[in-house]
Amino acid sequence: MVEPNQLGDKAYIRNQMTIKRNNLSVEQRRLWSEAACAKAMTFIDSHSAKAFMVYVSFRSELDLSSLIEWGWQTGREVIAPRCIAADRSMELYTLRSWDDLRPGAYGIMEPDPDAAQPIKDNCELGVVFVPGLAFDLQGGRLGYGGGYYDRFAESAHIGASKPYWLGISFEAQLMAEVPLEVHDLKMDGMITERNMYLF
């Protein structure tokens, strides 16, 4: 539980939420990941999104593998980011199979620029699924501190219509209010193993 007097301390919250997520059993995370992915599939279907952006899970993150494979099976364009540590930016690539991945700047599996197809401007991206350590139900998100998604949202040219920015995490990662700064990206909605929340 996050102590009330430390609710504004992002580093403290990150640490507490990491511990909380790590304490979930492997089986619990697997089942909850699949339940959240099923809700994500329903959302994509109901909004007729032809392309969606995912992250490749790392450590105890909610695993999007079943969503990614469903995207391939249904003929949608599955897009994943590659982190550029030098300027903390992200490049987008179409992910066609697990073979398109290799360990990136932080040891996280991400698109291999020698194998995956780069995305140019004007990709009609319908949904962006955003990872994080903590979320609230007002659209607040606490990421890992690198600011990659905040910068990406500011600079992205991803088609004529704005995509839905959806946080996706375990219900256990929700808190009453995430401390936000002016530049912090706000979510349009939130998916957990239990619910789909739209703000």
N, C-alpha and C positions, 0 to 999 in steps of 0.2 A: 504494500500500500504506500502511495506517495504521501509523505507528511505535508499538511497544509502550508507550513511556513517555507517549504521548499518547492512549492508548485511553480514558481517563476524561474527556477534554476534548470535550464535546459540540460546541462551536463548531468545533473543529479537524476533528472527524469530519464534521460537516455540510459544511464547505468541501471536504474531500477527496472525499467521496461525490458532491457536486455536480459537481466536476471530472471524476470518473470517469464519471458518467452522461452529462455533456455530450460526452465524448469518444467515445461510441458513435455510429456512423454513423446517419443518418436511416433508411436501409434496414434496418440491424440492429434498430433500435428498432421499426420497423414490423413486421418478421417476428416478433420476440420478443413484442411486444404481442399480436399475433394468436394466438400459441401460448399465452400466459398466459390470454387471454380464453377460448380453447377449453376450457382446464382449469376456468375459473370457471363456464362454462356447464354442464359435466359435473357439477360440485359442486351447482349450483343444481337441476339436473334430479334428481339422486340424492337430494336432500333435499326435493324437492317444494315448494320455496320459491315462494310466489306474489308476493312483493315483495322487492326487494333494493335496497340503497343503493350508489350509485357516487359517484365524484368526476369532474369534467370536467378532463381532463389539461391541464397547463400546462408550457410549455417542453419539457424533455427527459423528463418523467414517462412512465411506461408508459401507453399510450393505451387507454382502455376503450371507444372508439367502437364497435367490433364487438360488444362485450358489451351495450352500451346498445341498439343497433339490434336485436340478437337478442331482448332483453327486450320491445321493442315488437312484434316480429313474432310472438312466442309468447304475447302477451296478458298478460304479467306487469306488475306495477306497478314502474316504474323511479323511484327516489327519489334526489334530489340535494340537498345542503345549500347554504344561502346563509349566508355569514359575516357576522356583525354585529360590526364592528370595535370599537364603543363598549364592549362588555362581553366580547368574544371568545367569543360564543356562536354557535350555528348554528340556523337554522330549516330545516325540511324541506319540500320541495315535490315533487309528482309531475311528472316530466318526460315530456311526451307527444310532443315533437318538438324538433328543434334550434332551432326558432323560439321556444321557451320560455326561451331563454338570453339574457343580456346581460352585459357586463363588470361585475364586482363590485368590492368594496372594494380588492382587490389587483391588479386588472386581469385576474383569472381569470374565465372565463366561468362564470356560475352562474345559478340560476333567477331569472327576472324576476318580481317579485311582482305585476306588472300582467298577466302572461300565464299563469304557472304556477299550478297548484292547490295551496294550502297543505295540509300534513298536520296533522291534529289528533292528540291522544293516542290510544293504542290501535291504531295501525297495526300489522298483523301482519307485521313486518319479519323475513325469514328470514336474510338475510346482509347484513353491512356490509363493503364493500370499502374498506380504509383505505390512503391513500397514505403515503409516508414516504421519507426519504433513506437510512436503513439499517435492517436487520432482523437478528435472529439466530434460531436454531432452538430457542430456549427461550421464544419469545413476545415477546421484546424488540423495541421499535420506537423509532427516533429520527425524530421528525417535524421540522417546520420551526421549532419554537420558540414557536408561538403558543398551544399548549395547547387548541386548539379541540376536537379529538377526545376528549381527556381529560375536559374539562368536559361535553361532550355525553354521554359514556358514564355519567358520574355522575348527570346530570339527566334522561336520556332515559326517557320512558314510552312504550315502543314495543311494546305488546302483552303478552299473557299469558306467552308463552315468550320466553326470552332468545335474541337472534339470534347467529349465528356472527360473530365479529369476525375477518376475514381480512385480513392484510397482502397486498398485491400489488405486486410490483416485479420488476426484472430480477435474475437470479441474481447478477450482478456487485455488487449492493447488499447482499448478505449478508456478515456478519462474524461472528467467533467469539462475541463477546459485546457487546451494546449496553449502555452505562452507563444504569442506570435509577434513578429516584427513586420514593419511595413512591406519589406520585400518578399515575405514568405508567401509561397503559393497556396491558395485555398482550393479545397476539393469541391467538386460539384455533387459528390455523393460518396458513399462508403459501403463496401461489401465486407461482411464477415461470414463465418460459418452459420450464423443464426439469422441474419437479416440483410436486406438491401435498404439502405437509407439514402434518400435523395434530399438535397438541401435547397 
